Amino acid sequence: MLTAYTNGIIFTGTEKISGKTLLTEDDKIKGIIENELIPVNANIIDCKELIIAPGFIDLQIYGGGGYLFSNKPTATALKSMADSLLSSGTTGFYVTLATNSMEIFFEAIKVVKENPDPAVLGLHFEGPYLNPVKRGAHIKEHIKRPERKEVEELLKAANGVLKIMTLAPEMCDPEIIHLLKDNGVVISAGHSNATFAEAVAGYENGITTTTHLFNAMSPIHHRDTGLPGAVYLSKNVYASIIADGIHVDFNALKISKKIMQERLFLITDAVEEVKEGAYVHVKKEDRFTLPDGTLSGSKLTLLKAVQNCVEHAEITLDEALRMASTYPAQVMNLSDRGKIDIGCKANLTIFSQDYQIQGTVLEGEVDANCELWRSN
Protein backbone atom coordinates (compact mmCIF):
# COMPACT_ATOMS: atom_id res chain seq x y z
CA MET A 1 0.00 0.00 0.00
CA LEU A 2 1.21 3.48 -0.90
CA THR A 3 0.79 6.24 1.69
CA ALA A 4 1.57 9.91 1.08
CA TYR A 5 2.26 12.22 4.02
CA THR A 6 1.60 15.74 2.76
CA ASN A 7 1.96 19.30 4.14
CA GLY A 8 4.37 18.29 6.89
CA ILE A 9 7.84 19.53 7.83
CA ILE A 10 10.13 16.56 7.23
CA PHE A 11 13.30 16.07 9.31
CA THR A 12 15.14 13.25 7.56
CA GLY A 13 18.03 12.90 9.99
CA THR A 14 20.28 14.95 7.70
CA GLU A 15 18.08 17.81 6.48
CA LYS A 16 14.79 19.64 6.94
CA ILE A 17 12.38 19.58 3.98
CA SER A 18 9.16 21.55 3.50
CA GLY A 19 6.72 21.71 0.61
CA LYS A 20 7.16 18.09 -0.44
CA THR A 21 5.49 14.73 0.24
CA LEU A 22 6.87 11.72 2.06
CA LEU A 23 5.86 8.52 0.30
CA THR A 24 5.89 5.08 1.92
CA GLU A 25 5.09 1.72 0.41
CA ASP A 26 4.05 -1.05 2.78
CA ASP A 27 6.68 -1.02 5.54
CA LYS A 28 9.40 0.97 3.71
CA ILE A 29 10.22 4.56 2.85
CA LYS A 30 9.77 5.00 -0.92
CA GLY A 31 11.04 8.57 -1.15
CA ILE A 32 10.36 12.28 -0.80
CA ILE A 33 8.61 13.59 -3.89
CA GLU A 34 7.09 16.72 -5.36
CA ASN A 35 3.42 17.12 -4.42
CA GLU A 36 2.24 16.91 -8.03
CA LEU A 37 3.84 13.45 -8.34
CA ILE A 38 1.70 11.77 -5.66
CA PRO A 39 0.42 8.50 -7.18
CA VAL A 40 -3.34 8.46 -7.76
CA ASN A 41 -3.67 5.22 -5.80
CA ALA A 42 -1.88 6.54 -2.69
CA ASN A 43 -3.64 6.93 0.65
CA ILE A 44 -3.11 10.62 1.50
CA ILE A 45 -2.54 11.74 5.09
CA ASP A 46 -2.58 15.50 5.62
CA CYS A 47 0.05 16.39 8.23
CA LYS A 48 -1.02 20.06 8.43
CA GLU A 49 2.37 21.66 9.21
CA LEU A 50 3.22 18.91 11.70
CA ILE A 51 6.80 17.76 12.16
CA ILE A 52 7.61 14.37 10.64
CA ALA A 53 10.70 12.73 12.14
CA PRO A 54 12.34 9.31 12.06
CA GLY A 55 10.70 7.03 14.61
CA PHE A 56 12.16 7.44 18.09
CA ILE A 57 14.25 4.60 19.54
CA ASP A 58 14.62 4.12 23.31
CA LEU A 59 17.57 1.99 24.41
CA GLN A 60 16.61 2.00 28.08
CA ILE A 61 13.05 1.78 29.36
CA TYR A 62 11.63 -0.44 32.09
CA GLY A 63 7.90 -0.08 31.80
CA GLY A 64 4.82 1.46 30.27
CA GLY A 65 1.11 0.96 29.95
CA GLY A 66 0.81 0.31 33.67
CA TYR A 67 3.45 -2.42 33.81
CA LEU A 68 7.01 -2.60 35.09
CA PHE A 69 8.16 -5.45 32.86
CA SER A 70 10.54 -7.09 35.36
CA ASN A 71 7.75 -7.21 37.94
CA LYS A 72 5.43 -8.99 35.50
CA PRO A 73 7.48 -10.47 32.62
CA THR A 74 4.44 -11.65 30.68
CA ALA A 75 3.12 -11.33 27.13
CA THR A 76 0.40 -9.00 28.43
CA ALA A 77 2.94 -6.68 30.06
CA LEU A 78 5.08 -6.62 26.93
CA LYS A 79 2.11 -5.81 24.65
CA SER A 80 0.81 -3.07 26.98
CA MET A 81 4.27 -1.56 27.16
CA ALA A 82 4.67 -1.60 23.36
CA ASP A 83 1.23 -0.07 22.76
CA SER A 84 1.80 2.68 25.32
CA LEU A 85 5.21 3.64 23.95
CA LEU A 86 3.94 3.64 20.38
CA SER A 87 1.23 6.12 21.36
CA SER A 88 3.87 8.40 22.89
CA GLY A 89 6.04 8.50 19.75
CA THR A 90 8.48 5.65 20.30
CA THR A 91 8.60 3.15 17.42
CA GLY A 92 11.37 0.93 18.77
CA PHE A 93 12.64 0.10 22.24
CA TYR A 94 14.79 -2.30 24.21
CA VAL A 95 12.97 -3.77 27.20
CA THR A 96 15.24 -3.07 30.16
CA LEU A 97 15.62 -5.05 33.35
CA ALA A 98 17.54 -3.76 36.33
CA THR A 99 19.62 -6.09 38.48
CA ASN A 100 17.44 -9.02 39.48
CA SER A 101 17.45 -12.74 40.12
CA MET A 102 18.69 -14.93 37.31
CA GLU A 103 15.23 -16.53 37.21
CA ILE A 104 13.68 -13.19 36.23
CA PHE A 105 16.32 -12.63 33.54
CA PHE A 106 15.63 -16.06 32.02
CA GLU A 107 11.86 -15.53 32.22
CA ALA A 108 12.20 -12.16 30.43
CA ILE A 109 14.22 -13.85 27.68
CA LYS A 110 11.51 -16.47 27.23
CA VAL A 111 8.69 -13.90 27.01
CA VAL A 112 10.46 -11.68 24.49
CA LYS A 113 11.46 -14.65 22.31
CA GLU A 114 7.94 -16.07 22.27
CA ASN A 115 6.13 -12.77 21.65
CA PRO A 116 7.73 -10.92 18.73
CA ASP A 117 6.58 -7.34 18.21
CA PRO A 118 7.91 -4.90 15.59
CA ALA A 119 8.44 -2.24 18.27
CA VAL A 120 10.35 -4.59 20.61
CA LEU A 121 13.95 -4.59 19.41
CA GLY A 122 15.35 -6.81 22.14
CA LEU A 123 16.41 -6.87 25.77
CA HIS A 124 18.73 -4.60 27.74
CA PHE A 125 20.06 -6.12 30.97
CA GLU A 126 21.28 -3.33 33.24
CA GLY A 127 23.18 -5.57 35.61
CA PRO A 128 23.77 -7.71 37.53
CA TYR A 129 27.50 -7.18 36.85
CA LEU A 130 27.74 -3.75 38.45
CA ASN A 131 29.77 -2.04 41.14
CA PRO A 132 27.73 -2.11 44.39
CA VAL A 133 29.29 1.22 45.38
CA LYS A 134 27.34 2.81 42.49
CA ARG A 135 24.27 0.59 42.59
CA GLY A 136 21.80 3.50 42.77
CA ALA A 137 18.31 1.96 42.93
CA HIS A 138 19.53 -1.56 42.11
CA ILE A 139 19.12 -4.51 44.48
CA LYS A 140 22.42 -5.03 46.28
CA GLU A 141 21.86 -8.73 46.97
CA HIS A 142 21.81 -9.62 43.27
CA ILE A 143 24.87 -7.60 42.21
CA LYS A 144 27.85 -9.84 41.44
CA ARG A 145 30.96 -10.33 39.38
CA PRO A 146 30.35 -12.26 36.16
CA GLU A 147 31.38 -15.87 35.76
CA ARG A 148 31.92 -17.14 32.23
CA LYS A 149 29.62 -20.15 32.64
CA GLU A 150 26.69 -17.98 33.76
CA VAL A 151 27.19 -15.50 30.93
CA GLU A 152 27.37 -18.35 28.42
CA GLU A 153 24.08 -19.73 29.78
CA LEU A 154 22.41 -16.34 29.40
CA LEU A 155 23.64 -15.95 25.85
CA LYS A 156 22.55 -19.47 24.90
CA ALA A 157 19.07 -18.93 26.32
CA ALA A 158 18.76 -15.51 24.69
CA ASN A 159 19.79 -16.77 21.25
CA GLY A 160 20.11 -13.22 19.98
CA VAL A 161 17.36 -11.33 21.86
CA LEU A 162 19.78 -9.94 24.45
CA LYS A 163 21.01 -6.87 22.61
CA ILE A 164 22.55 -4.61 25.28
CA MET A 165 24.20 -5.18 28.65
CA THR A 166 25.23 -2.49 31.10
CA LEU A 167 28.13 -3.51 33.30
CA ALA A 168 30.88 -1.92 35.38
CA PRO A 169 34.16 -2.33 33.47
CA GLU A 170 36.23 -2.50 36.66
CA MET A 171 34.15 -5.51 37.83
CA CYS A 172 34.57 -7.57 34.64
CA ASP A 173 37.51 -9.43 33.17
CA PRO A 174 38.21 -8.55 29.53
CA GLU A 175 37.23 -12.08 28.48
CA ILE A 176 33.64 -11.41 29.58
CA ILE A 177 33.47 -8.24 27.51
CA HIS A 178 34.90 -10.09 24.51
CA LEU A 179 32.43 -12.96 25.00
CA LEU A 180 29.46 -10.61 25.01
CA LYS A 181 30.73 -8.64 22.04
CA ASP A 182 31.44 -11.80 20.03
CA ASN A 183 27.80 -12.79 20.58
CA GLY A 184 26.45 -9.53 19.21
CA VAL A 185 25.73 -7.78 22.49
CA VAL A 186 26.36 -4.03 22.65
CA ILE A 187 28.16 -3.35 25.92
CA SER A 188 27.58 -0.20 27.92
CA ALA A 189 29.60 1.04 30.90
CA GLY A 190 27.43 2.01 33.83
CA HIS A 191 26.77 1.77 37.56
CA SER A 192 30.52 1.99 37.77
CA ASN A 193 33.13 3.50 40.05
CA ALA A 194 35.81 3.17 37.39
CA THR A 195 38.87 5.35 37.41
CA PHE A 196 39.74 7.10 34.18
CA ALA A 197 42.27 4.34 33.38
CA GLU A 198 39.80 1.53 34.12
CA ALA A 199 37.15 3.16 31.95
CA VAL A 200 39.57 3.64 29.05
CA ALA A 201 40.63 -0.01 29.35
CA GLY A 202 36.97 -1.05 29.18
CA TYR A 203 36.47 0.99 26.02
CA GLU A 204 39.60 -0.48 24.48
CA ASN A 205 38.29 -3.98 25.25
CA GLY A 206 35.07 -3.42 23.33
CA ILE A 207 32.65 -1.30 25.38
CA THR A 208 31.07 1.10 22.90
CA THR A 209 28.61 3.17 24.91
CA THR A 210 27.86 4.47 28.41
CA THR A 211 24.67 4.26 30.46
CA HIS A 212 22.92 7.42 31.71
CA LEU A 213 25.86 9.80 31.83
CA PHE A 214 26.66 11.09 35.36
CA ASN A 215 24.06 8.91 37.09
CA ALA A 216 25.48 6.07 39.20
CA MET A 217 29.09 6.51 38.11
CA SER A 218 32.38 7.91 39.32
CA PRO A 219 32.28 11.72 39.26
CA ILE A 220 34.56 14.05 37.37
CA HIS A 221 37.36 15.12 39.71
CA HIS A 222 40.39 17.17 38.77
CA ARG A 223 42.73 14.41 40.01
CA ASP A 224 40.84 11.59 38.32
CA THR A 225 38.12 12.38 35.81
CA GLY A 226 36.62 8.91 36.14
CA LEU A 227 34.12 7.43 33.73
CA PRO A 228 32.65 10.77 32.53
CA GLY A 229 36.11 12.07 31.71
CA ALA A 230 36.95 8.91 29.78
CA VAL A 231 33.84 9.12 27.62
CA TYR A 232 34.32 12.86 27.09
CA LEU A 233 37.81 12.29 25.71
CA SER A 234 36.95 9.23 23.63
CA LYS A 235 36.70 9.70 19.90
CA ASN A 236 34.02 7.09 19.24
CA VAL A 237 32.28 5.93 22.45
CA TYR A 238 28.67 7.04 22.90
CA ALA A 239 26.73 7.90 26.07
CA SER A 240 23.04 8.07 26.87
CA ILE A 241 21.60 10.83 29.04
CA ILE A 242 18.30 11.35 30.88
CA ALA A 243 17.25 14.85 29.82
CA ASP A 244 14.64 15.57 32.48
CA GLY A 245 16.51 18.22 34.47
CA ILE A 246 16.27 15.96 37.54
CA HIS A 247 18.59 13.04 36.90
CA VAL A 248 20.96 15.49 35.20
CA ASP A 249 20.96 19.27 35.44
CA PHE A 250 20.29 20.96 32.11
CA ASN A 251 23.65 22.76 32.32
CA ALA A 252 25.38 19.37 32.54
CA LEU A 253 23.41 18.31 29.47
CA LYS A 254 24.46 21.48 27.66
CA ILE A 255 28.14 21.02 28.56
CA SER A 256 28.09 17.34 27.60
CA LYS A 257 26.51 18.06 24.24
CA LYS A 258 29.13 20.69 23.40
CA ILE A 259 31.88 18.19 24.18
CA MET A 260 30.42 14.94 22.83
CA GLN A 261 28.31 16.26 19.95
CA GLU A 262 26.90 13.33 17.96
CA ARG A 263 28.07 10.77 20.54
CA LEU A 264 25.42 11.85 23.08
CA PHE A 265 21.91 10.41 22.74
CA LEU A 266 18.64 10.32 24.65
CA ILE A 267 17.00 7.61 26.73
CA THR A 268 14.02 7.85 29.05
CA ASP A 269 15.00 5.40 31.83
CA ALA A 270 11.25 5.45 32.49
CA VAL A 271 9.51 3.14 34.96
CA GLU A 272 5.95 2.59 36.16
CA GLU A 273 4.46 2.85 39.61
CA VAL A 274 4.79 -0.46 41.46
CA LYS A 275 3.63 -1.09 45.01
CA GLU A 276 5.02 -4.59 45.51
CA GLY A 277 7.73 -6.87 44.20
CA ALA A 278 11.51 -6.64 43.91
CA TYR A 279 11.37 -3.02 42.74
CA VAL A 280 8.86 -0.66 44.35
CA HIS A 281 8.64 2.66 42.49
CA VAL A 282 6.79 5.52 44.13
CA LYS A 283 5.20 8.01 41.73
CA LYS A 284 5.98 11.65 42.44
CA GLU A 285 4.93 14.77 40.56
CA ASP A 286 7.97 14.79 38.27
CA ARG A 287 9.88 11.55 38.99
CA PHE A 288 9.84 8.10 40.56
CA THR A 289 11.66 7.15 43.76
CA LEU A 290 12.20 4.12 45.91
CA PRO A 291 10.18 4.08 49.17
CA ASP A 292 13.20 5.55 51.00
CA GLY A 293 13.28 8.53 48.62
CA THR A 294 16.18 7.33 46.44
CA LEU A 295 15.76 8.63 42.90
CA SER A 296 14.88 5.75 40.57
CA GLY A 297 13.37 6.06 37.09
CA SER A 298 12.07 9.03 35.15
CA LYS A 299 8.63 10.10 33.94
CA LEU A 300 10.03 11.12 30.56
CA THR A 301 8.91 10.32 27.06
CA LEU A 302 11.46 10.72 24.30
CA LEU A 303 9.38 13.54 22.82
CA LYS A 304 9.55 15.41 26.13
CA ALA A 305 13.30 14.81 26.24
CA VAL A 306 13.59 16.32 22.75
CA GLN A 307 11.60 19.35 23.90
CA ASN A 308 13.83 19.75 26.97
CA CYS A 309 16.95 19.67 24.79
CA VAL A 310 15.60 22.48 22.62
CA GLU A 311 14.11 24.63 25.37
CA HIS A 312 16.68 24.16 28.13
CA ALA A 313 20.00 23.10 26.59
CA GLU A 314 20.45 25.23 23.45
CA ILE A 315 20.23 22.16 21.20
CA THR A 316 18.58 22.67 17.82
CA LEU A 317 15.45 20.67 17.02
CA ASP A 318 17.07 18.74 14.19
CA GLU A 319 19.93 17.71 16.48
CA ALA A 320 17.59 16.80 19.35
CA LEU A 321 15.65 14.59 16.93
CA ARG A 322 18.86 12.84 15.91
CA MET A 323 19.57 12.24 19.61
CA ALA A 324 16.24 10.39 19.86
CA SER A 325 16.50 8.43 16.62
CA THR A 326 19.63 8.58 14.45
CA TYR A 327 22.25 8.17 17.18
CA PRO A 328 20.48 5.35 19.07
CA ALA A 329 20.18 3.51 15.73
CA GLN A 330 23.91 3.99 15.17
CA VAL A 331 24.73 2.66 18.65
CA MET A 332 22.74 -0.49 17.89
CA ASN A 333 23.97 -0.82 14.29
CA LEU A 334 20.44 -0.46 12.88
CA SER A 335 21.12 0.73 9.36
CA ASP A 336 17.44 0.82 8.32
CA ARG A 337 16.16 3.03 11.18
CA GLY A 338 16.82 6.43 12.66
CA LYS A 339 16.52 8.27 9.36
CA ILE A 340 14.02 8.96 6.60
CA ASP A 341 15.65 7.56 3.48
CA ILE A 342 14.72 5.27 0.60
CA GLY A 343 14.51 1.66 1.76
CA CYS A 344 14.46 2.45 5.47
CA LYS A 345 11.70 1.22 7.76
CA ALA A 346 8.56 3.34 7.50
CA ASN A 347 8.79 4.24 11.18
CA LEU A 348 7.79 7.84 11.89
CA THR A 349 7.12 10.12 14.84
CA ILE A 350 4.76 12.97 13.94
CA PHE A 351 4.13 15.82 16.37
CA SER A 352 2.94 19.41 16.56
CA GLN A 353 5.20 22.40 16.88
CA ASP A 354 4.29 22.60 20.57
CA TYR A 355 5.54 19.02 21.05
CA GLN A 356 2.23 17.16 21.22
CA ILE A 357 2.29 13.73 19.64
CA GLN A 358 -0.09 13.52 16.68
CA GLY A 359 0.83 10.28 15.01
CA THR A 360 3.20 7.33 15.17
CA VAL A 361 3.84 5.10 12.19
CA LEU A 362 5.27 1.62 12.73
CA GLU A 363 6.30 -0.33 9.65
CA GLY A 364 3.92 1.74 7.54
CA GLU A 365 0.91 1.47 9.85
CA VAL A 366 -0.41 4.60 11.58
CA ASP A 367 -1.13 3.98 15.28
CA ALA A 368 -4.92 3.99 15.55
CA ASN A 369 -4.73 5.65 18.99
CA CYS A 370 -3.11 8.82 17.64
CA GLU A 371 -4.75 12.08 16.58
CA LEU A 372 -3.44 11.81 13.02
CA TRP A 373 -5.48 8.66 12.43
CA ARG A 374 -8.68 10.26 13.69
CA SER A 375 -8.29 13.47 11.67
CA ASN A 376 -7.69 11.91 8.25
Secondary structure, 3 states (H helix, E strand, C coil): CEEEEECCEEECCCCEECCCEEEEECCEEEEEECHHHCCCCCEEEECCCCEEEECEEEEEECEECCEECCCCCCHHHHHHHHHHHHHHCEEEEEEEEECCCHHHHHHHHHHHHHCCCCCEEEEEEECCCCCHHHCCCCCHHHCCCCCHHHHHHHHHHHCCCEEEEEECHHHCCHHHHHHHHHCCCEEEECCECCCHHHHHHHHHCCCCEECCCCCCECCCECCECHHHHHHHHCCCCCEEEECCCCCCCHHHHHHHHHHHHHHEEEECCECCCECCCCCCEEECCCCEECCCCCECCECCCHHHHHHHHHHHCCCCHHHHHHHHCHHHHHHCCCCCCCCCCCCCECCEEEECCCCCEEEEEECCEECCCCHHHHHC
